[in-house]
Amino acid sequence: MPFYLRPRLFLWIGGVVVTSIAVYIFCQPSGIVLRQNIWADLTEAEAIEVLKYVHSASPELNLTAAINASLWDNFVHGIEVVHPNKEDALNFMAGISEHPPPRYARIAIHHGTSQEVYWDEYLLGPLPVSNETKIKPVEYHHRADLEHARNLVPDAASFKEWPYSIAQEVSDITQDLLQATINADGESNPDGLELTFRDPWVKDGHILRWCSFQRAGTRFGAGTLLPQGLYVKLDTTGRDPAKWKVLNWFYNGMLYNSTDEFRDAWRSPGFRKAPINRDGDWTRIEEPTSDVSSRDHPAPLMVHPGGARYQLYREAQYVSWMGFTFYWSFAQSTGVTLFDVRFRGERILYELGLQEAMSLYAGNDPIQGALAYLDSFFGMGRAMFELVPGYDCPIYADFMDTFIYDAERTQQRKRTICLFEYTADYPLQRHSTTFYVTISRNHYLVLRTTAVVGNYDYTVDYIFYLDGTIEFKVRASGYIQGAYFMPGESQEFGFRVHDQFATSMHDHIINFKVDLDIINSRNTLVKINIEPKTKSYSWSEGEPLSTMSLTRESISNETGFNWPANSETMYIVVNNETQNQWGENRGYRIMPGSGIGTPGHLVAKSPQSLGKSASWAFNDLWVTKQKDDEARSSSPRNAFNKDKPVVDFAQYVDGDNITQEDL
């Protein structure tokens, strides 16, 4: 079975409104008894309480109400729930503890009153607010040397206005080279130019960033198809734009060390102009018409004539289906996470959820050649928007809303989560004999979200199968981010797809956390190799025969792996302290998902644009000992602090023994 489970081991693979602590258990007419969802998102009432408290009880933070704040003030940037420590959670879910673990909120504060702008995070609780409630800084046990997370874009308005003023100063050049000028001062000319910005980085104490000129385009979102092959490098150190500098220009393969040098070259005889990457019908996502007449006929649809066969408890954020049960929680940075996943009443997963989505580009220009995104910075949950019935999910699916608490405002996002049962186009099992055929339909349950991060739409599925298998899958769609085509150079990094546009190769590495609990929280990771072997048997009359065999090896210490060639190695999480009736240890196999081949890990070695911010991306599968202070493999604050990240996953893998431990 491709996914048996049960202890407390972390595998990193690629709500209810409670106003009184007297209410802990929900009893449903169906006979299902639900414990309080102790991982549930903050309610709006809780978020309001948190904001009132932090403003009134923490004068040392010098907070300004977000509605009145500028980027030169201190204000609340975001609020999320803090998940309880695992042992406390398990004790409550098992009924050992009468009271649920105390609830806490994590508050991100933008500190903007000094020349160096930064974020700090604080824990506030217990909730609801009472005389026992306190606020304290979040402790990062692996980062004692890190005082706070630096914000390299402290003034978003200036960081756009000043580069646009630079573009206006060279409008005579862009008009000649690109037949367009920058869309400044609120202009929205689709044939005008816009600037896109690579994330800033720090070198020798200076904040640097490259900017790319691209056409605005007639279709919203198509700008990533319209780079113009002109780039400018800026030094934006400090908060005074008067002290910022233009460092370089790059055009048609040539680097210029100042605006004057670029202008002199442009005026000189023999200056070579590159072709223009123009907008047109080619940037459409869909053809408006088709000459295929069969497309006018209705397509097949899946129907659910008897109604849902799962039980959905919206208030508790709890699902039951065909032996599976689970709770879910929502976070702005990572989206949906599942908790207390059980099969036939036994917990197999304590936690399963997305941690980070990273992409690293390669190319021959200053943007594509050194570009890395960490999408939790933009918010995989914050980027969840409405799903389209009949397209994103079947028309009969159940849809759920989520709430965003951003800059002291509540936003209700409609239909951001869907739940549905579906039938595969192949059976779960079948067998034919002379006298009968046995066959089972392959039904499965899907919990789905879509996160729209820039030009990419990520669809994230958690899938449950009748045989006990659990699969998690991510699909990417939207517009590609490509490069201005340079003959003889672009082919090294992609393929030409239009007159002056080429694809840019890039790695998408999606990181999940899987906390398996097989029988209990004491598990072992076993590596089973399939190896060639030559063996003589008593019945082979001494003749050696070529065959294969299994070898088993328990993994003793925290480490990382890659998926093997030819599937010659299996990784299985087992509980060594219990066996089935035939003496076999119970467990789950971890393997690449269906339909995606072998997932990739990072190809580039120690890329400067990532620093230490995503060391989990260098292997397909990691195993670590569960620790409550190693709850996340990444942090949204890593994006601007890549050399000194808030969460450095490499420090989690420190040689701990993991035999019969919580993994």
N, C-alpha and C positions, 0 to 999 in steps of 0.2 A: 504494500500500500504506500503510495508516494508521500505519506505525511503522517505517521503515527507520532504521539507525543506524551510528555507529562512532567518534568521538573523545572527547577528555577535556574535557567541557564539563558544567557542572552545570545541569540544568533542574530548577527547584523547582516542581513541579506540585502546585497545590493538593496434634556435633563429634567430632572425632577426638581420642582420648587419645594424646598424644605424650609418652612418658617418656624418650625418647632422641633427641638431635639427629641421630642417624645414620639416622633413618627419615624419608624425605621423599616418597616416591611409593608409591601403592597400585596394584597391577596386578590387574585383575579378569579372571576367566576369559572374559568376553564380549569381551575385546580392548580395552575402554575403559581408558585409562591416566589415573588420577586423581593430580593433585598433592595434597599435603597441604592441607586446608582451613585456610588461614592466617587466616580470619575467624571460625573456629568459636568457640562459647561457651567460657567457662572450664569445665574439668572440675572435679568435686568435689575431686579431689586437688590441683589447682592452687589452688582457693579455700582449702583448708585450709592449704596452704603460705603463701599470702599472709597469712592471719590470724596464723599463727605468727610470720612475719617482722615484721609491723607491730607486734605486741605486744612482741616481744623486742628489735627493733633500733631502735625509735623511742620512747625514753622521754620525749622532749620533748613528745610528743603527749598524755601523761598519760592513756592509755586505760584504761578499765574494761571487763572482759568484758561483752558485751551482756546475758548472762543475769543478771548482778548489777547492771547499771547502772540508774540512774534518769535522768530528764531533766535532772538537775543534774550529770551526769557527761559525760565525753567517751567516745564509743563509735563503733564501725564501724556505719554506717547501711546501707551497701550496697556490693556489689562487682560490677563488670562488666569484660568484656574490652575492650581498646582495639584498634581496627582499625589495621593498619599503614598507613604512608604509601603513597600510590598508586604512586609510581615504584618503590619497593622491592617492592611486591606484584607489579607487572607484570613486573619483572625476574625474579622467582622463577617466576611462572607461565609465562613464556616460556623458562625454562631458562637465561637469561643468568647468573643468580646460582645457585650451587650450594646455598646455604643459605637457608632461609626467613627472612623478617624476624623479628627478636626479638619475643617476645610480652610484652605489658604488661597490667597490671590497673589499672583506675580505681577508687579507693576513695573513698567519700563518708564523711566524719567529722562526726558531730554534736558540736559544741562547746557544752557546757551548763554550764560552770563559772563563767560570768560573768553579769552582769545582761542583757547582750544576747546572745541565743543565735543561733548561725549554723552554716551548713554550709561546710566546705571540701572540696575534692577534690584527690586526690594520685595521681600515677603511680608504680607500683611495678613494677620489672622490671630486666633481662630475666628471664623465666621459662624453665625452672624456677629456683627460688631457688639462687643460688650466691654466690661471693665478689664477683661483678660486680654483683649486684642492689643497687639503691638505691631510695630513695623521695624524691620531690620534689613540690612543689605543682604543680597544673595551671596552665599559663599561658594566660590569655585575651588574645590579642594585641590585640584590639580594645577591651579593657576595662582599660586600665592604671590607671584611677581606682577600680576596684572591688577592695576588699580581700577580700571574702567575700560569700556569699549569706546574707542575713538570714532567720531563721526567725521569723515573726510569731505562731506558735502554739507557744511554747517549752514549755508544760506542758499537754498535751492533757487531762489529768484535770481540772485547775483550770479550763480553758477550757470544760469542760462543767459541772462541779459548781457554779461560781459563778453562771452564768446560770440554772441550774435552781433555785438558792436564791432568785434574784430572782423567778422564776416562782412559787415557793412563797409568797413574801410577798404576791403579788396573787391567791392562790387564791380569795379571796372574790369578786374581780372576775371571774375566769375561770369560776367556778362559775355566776355569774349570767349572764354574756354568752355562754358557750360550753357551759354545763352539763357542765363537766369541769374537772379540775385536772391539774397536771403529774405525769407518771410519775416521781417522784423515788425515791431510795433503792432502786433495783432493781425497782420496780414494772413490770409489763408489761400493764397494763389496755388492751385494744385500743380502748376508748372514751376512754381518757385522752389527755393531751396530751404531745407531744414538741416539742423545739426543733430547727429546722434553721438552719444558720449560713451566711451569705454569707461568702466569703473575706475576711479582714481587709485593710484598706488603711491607709496612713500619710498623715496630713495634719497639717501643722505639728508634726511630731514625735510625734504621738499615734497609737496603734494603735486603729482603729475597726472595728466590725462591727455589722451588723444581724442580728437573729434573728427567725425567724418561728415562730409557734405553729401546729402542725398536729396532727390526730388521729393516733394511732398506727396505727389501722386493723387489721382482722382478717386482712389478707393481707400477708405480708412483701413489702415493696417498693412497696406502693401508697400510701405516705405522701405522695408528691409529688402525689397527686390530692386531698389533704385539707387544704390550707391553710385557716386559720380567720379570716384577715383581721385578725389582731392581731400587731403587730411592736414590737420594742424595740431601741433603738440603745445600744451599750455602748462605753465607753472602757476598753480592757484594756491600757493602757500599763504596761510593767514586769512584774515577776514576782511582785509581792505583791498578791494579790486584795483585801487590805484597802484598797488605794489605787485600785481600779477603781471606775468610776462608771456609773450609768444616765444617759444623756443625753436620750433622747426615747422617747416611746411614740407609735404611730400606729395609729388604729382608725377605721374607717368614714369615711375621708377626712379625718380631723382629726389634726393633729400636736400633741402635748403635750410641754412642756419639762422635765418631771420626773414621778416617780411620784406625788408629792403632787398635782400639777396634774391628772394623769389621774384620780386617785381622787376629787378634788373634783368634776370634771366628771361622773364616773360617778354620784355621789351627788346631783347637782343635778336639779331637776325638768326634764322634757323631754329628758333624755339619750336619744339615738336609738340603739337596738340594731340591729345587722345580723343577718340570718338566719344560721343555723348550717349549715356544710357537713358533712353527716353521711355516714358510711360506709354501705355497703349492697352488694347484689349488683352494682351498677353498676361497682364497682371490680374485678370479675373480669376476667382477661385472656381467658378462654375460657368459652363457655356450656357448662355441664355436660351438657345434653341438647339434642336437636335434633328437630324434627318433620319434617326432610327425610330420608325413608327411604333415599334413595340413598347417604347418608353411611355407612350400615352395610355397604356393599359394599366390597371391597378396592379401593384406588386403584392406578393404574398404577405400576409400578416399573421403574427402569433396572437391567439386569443386565449382567454382564461374564463371559459363558460361557467365554471362552478364557483368562481371567486377565489380569493387567496387561500392557499393551503398553509401559509405561515401565520404566526401570531405576531403582530407588531404592537408594542406598548409604547406609544409616542412619548408620554410623559416621563417614563422611566428610561427611554432610549434603549429598549431591550427587544430582542427578536428570538423567536423559537420556530424551528423548522426541521422536521424529519429527524429528530434526535439532536440537532445542533441548537445551542442557545448561546447568546452573547450580548454584552452591553457595548455601547459605543459612546465616544466622547469627541468633542470638536475643539480644535485649537487654531488660532489665526495663522500661525507659522507653518503648521504641518497638515492641517485638514483633519480627517477622521482617523481615530485610533480605536481598535477593538480591545475589549477587556473581558476576562473571565469567560473565554470560549470553551464550551463543554460539548462533548459528544456522548450521548446516552448517559448523561448525568455526571460524567467524569471530566474534570478540567484537563484540557490538553494544552491550552495556551493561556498564560496570564495576560500577555499583551502582544498585540500585533499592530504595527503602524508605520507609516511613512516618516522618515527622519529628515531626508534632504534630497533635493534633485539638483544635480550639478551638470553643467555642460562646459566643455573645454574645446575651443576652436583652433583650427590651424589654417594658415593662409599666408599670402605674400604681401599683405598690406598691414599697416600698424594697428588696425582694429582686429581683423580676423586672426592675425598672427600671434596675438597675445591676449586673448579674450577668454575669461572664465566667469561663469554665472553660478551663484549659489542661490537657488530660488526660494529658500525659506526666508531670505531677506525681504523679498517682495511679498511673501506670505502665500503658501499653497492653500491655506484656508481663507485668507482675505481675498484670494483670487477666485474663489468658488462663486459662480453665478448661476442663473436659472437654467435648468435642464429643459430640453424641448420634448414633451411627450410624443411618442410615436417615432422619434428619431434618436435622441440620446438614450432613451429608455422606452420600453413598450408602453402603449397607450394605457394599459391597465395597471401600470406600476404605482406603488405608493410613493408620494413625494413628501419630503420633510424640509423645513426651513432651518436656517442657522442665523445667529446673531453676531455682529461684529461690534466690539467696543473700541472705538478708534478716536483719539483726541477728545475724550469725554463726550462722545456722541454714540448713540446706539443705532445701528443699521440692521434692519431685518432683511435678510436675503431669502427670497422665496424660491422654493423648489430646487434647492442646491444639493440634496441627497435623494437618491431614489433606491427603492428596494423592489425586487421582482423575482419571480421564479420563471425559468425558461427551460426549453427542451432542446437538447443538442440534436444535430442532424445525423447522429450515429448512436447506436445503442450502448448502454453501459456494459452489457454482456449478451452473448448469444451462443447457442450450440444446437446443431442439428444432428439427429440420429435417423435411423431407418424409420422410426415410428413417431417421432415428435420433434418439435422445435421449441426450445426455451429461449426467451429474449426479454430484456428489460429496457424500457425507455430510460434515456439518460437525462434526468431532470437535475437542475442545479439552481442554487439561490445566489443572487448577485446584490451586493450593496455597492453603489456606484456614485462617484462624484466627478466633476470636471473642474480643473483649475486653469484659468486663462492667464498665463504669465507672459506678458509681452506678445511676441508673435506666435508663441506656442500655446496650444490647448492640450493639456494633459488630462486624459481620462484614466481614473484610478478605480480598479475593481477589486473587491474582496469576494471570492467565489467559494461556495461550499457544495461539495458533491456527496451523493448518497453513500458512497463507500467510505466516507470519513476523510477524504482528501480535502485540503484547503489550498487554494491558489490565490496569489495576489499578482496583479498584472497592471502595467502602465502602458498606455498608447499615446503617441504624440501626433498632433495634427496642427493645422493652421498654416501660416506662411513660413517658408524657410528664411533663414537669415543667410544671405550669400555675399559674394564679393564682386567688385568691379573686375570684369574679365581683362586679363593681361596675356596676350599671346605668348606661348612658350613658358609661362610661369604658373598660370592658374591651374593647368592640367596636373601639376604636382599635388594639388590639394583638393581637387574635385573635378567637376565636369561642366562644360559649357552648355547652358540651357537656353540662352537667348543671345541677341547680337552682342551686348556688352555686359553680360551677367553670367556668373558661374556659381556653382554650389561651393560651399566651404565644408570640408570634412570636419566632424566634431564628435566627441564622445559624449553621450548622455549616460550618466551613471546615477541610478535611482537607488537610494539607500533605505532599507526597511530594518526595523528592529523586531525580532521574534523572540519572545520569552516563553520557552516551552516548559511545561510542567507535566511530565509523564508520571502518573500515579501520585507523585508528590514533587517537592522542589529539589530533589536530589537526583541528578541525572549525569550521564556520561556521554561524550561524543565518541563514536566508534567509526573508524575508517576501515572500510572493507574493500580490499583490492581484488580485482579479477586478473589473474596472472597466468601466462602460458606455463605449461608443465609437461615434462616427459616422465611417464610412470609405467612401471611393469606391474601387471596384475597376475594373480595365481591362475586366472583363466586364460591369460594371453601367452602362456607357455614360455615366459621369459622374454618375450618381445616387447621392447619399450614403445609405448604409444604416445603420440603427441595429443595433449588435452589441455585443460585449464582447470584452475581451482581457486578457492577463496582463501584469503588471508585476512585476519582481523587484528586491528591495532587500536587500543584505546588512546585517545589524545589526552596527554597528561597536563599540558600547560596551555595557557591562552596563546592563540596564534591565528594566522590567516591562511586561506587556501585559495586556489583557483580551480575552476571546474576542469576535470581531466579530459584529455583527448580520448575519443572512442568510448566515453562513459565507462572507463575501466576502473573507476573508483566511486564508491558510494559513501555518503556521510549520513550516519544514522544516530539520532539521539535516543538513548535507551535508559531504562532504569535497571541497574544491575541487582537491585535488591528484591525484585519480584519477577516471576516467570509465569508464563501461561501453562496450560495443562500438559504441554509437550516439552516443557523445560526451556522454552525460548524467552529471552528478555523482550519485554514490550517496548515499543518505540515508534518513532516516525522518521522517515527518510526525508532529507532535504535535497531538492533537486531543481534544476532549471525548469521554468514553467512551460506550458504548452504554447506552441505557435510562435515562439521567439528564438528557437535555436539555443545557442549558448550565449547568455548575457555577457556583455563586455565589461572589462575593467579598464582603468586608465592606461593608455599606451605611453604617453609622454612620461619621462622620468623627472620627478621633482620640478614641475613647471613653476617658474617664478610667479606667474599670475595667481597661483593657488597657495604658494607658501606651505604652511602647516595646517591650513584650514580644512582639508579634506583627505586626510591620510587613509581613511576607510576606503577610498576609491581605488587603491592600488591592489586590492584583492577582491575576489568574488564573494567570499564568505569568511567571516570572522567569528570566533567564539571567545567570549569573555565570561568571567565570573560575575554574577549579578551583584551590583552594589547600588544602593539608593542614590549615592552621589555621582553615579555614572548613568543618569537617566536618559540622556540625549547624546547622540553621536556627533551632533552639530549644534550650531546656534545661529539665529538670524544675524547676530552681531559679528559673526566670522567674516562676512563679506568685506568689511572695511578694515579688518584687523587680521590679515592673512598670515603675517609673520608671527604675531602674538595673538592667536585666536582665543576667544573666550572659552571654547571647548576644543581641546586638542585630543582627538581620538587616539592618537598614537600612545598617549600616556595611560590609556586604559589597558593596553596590552603589555603588562609588566611582569609576566611570568607566573602569575598565580596558578596554583594547582587547581584543576577543574574536574578531577575524578569524583563522581558522585557529589557534585556541588550544584548550586542553583546557577544555571547557565542562561 
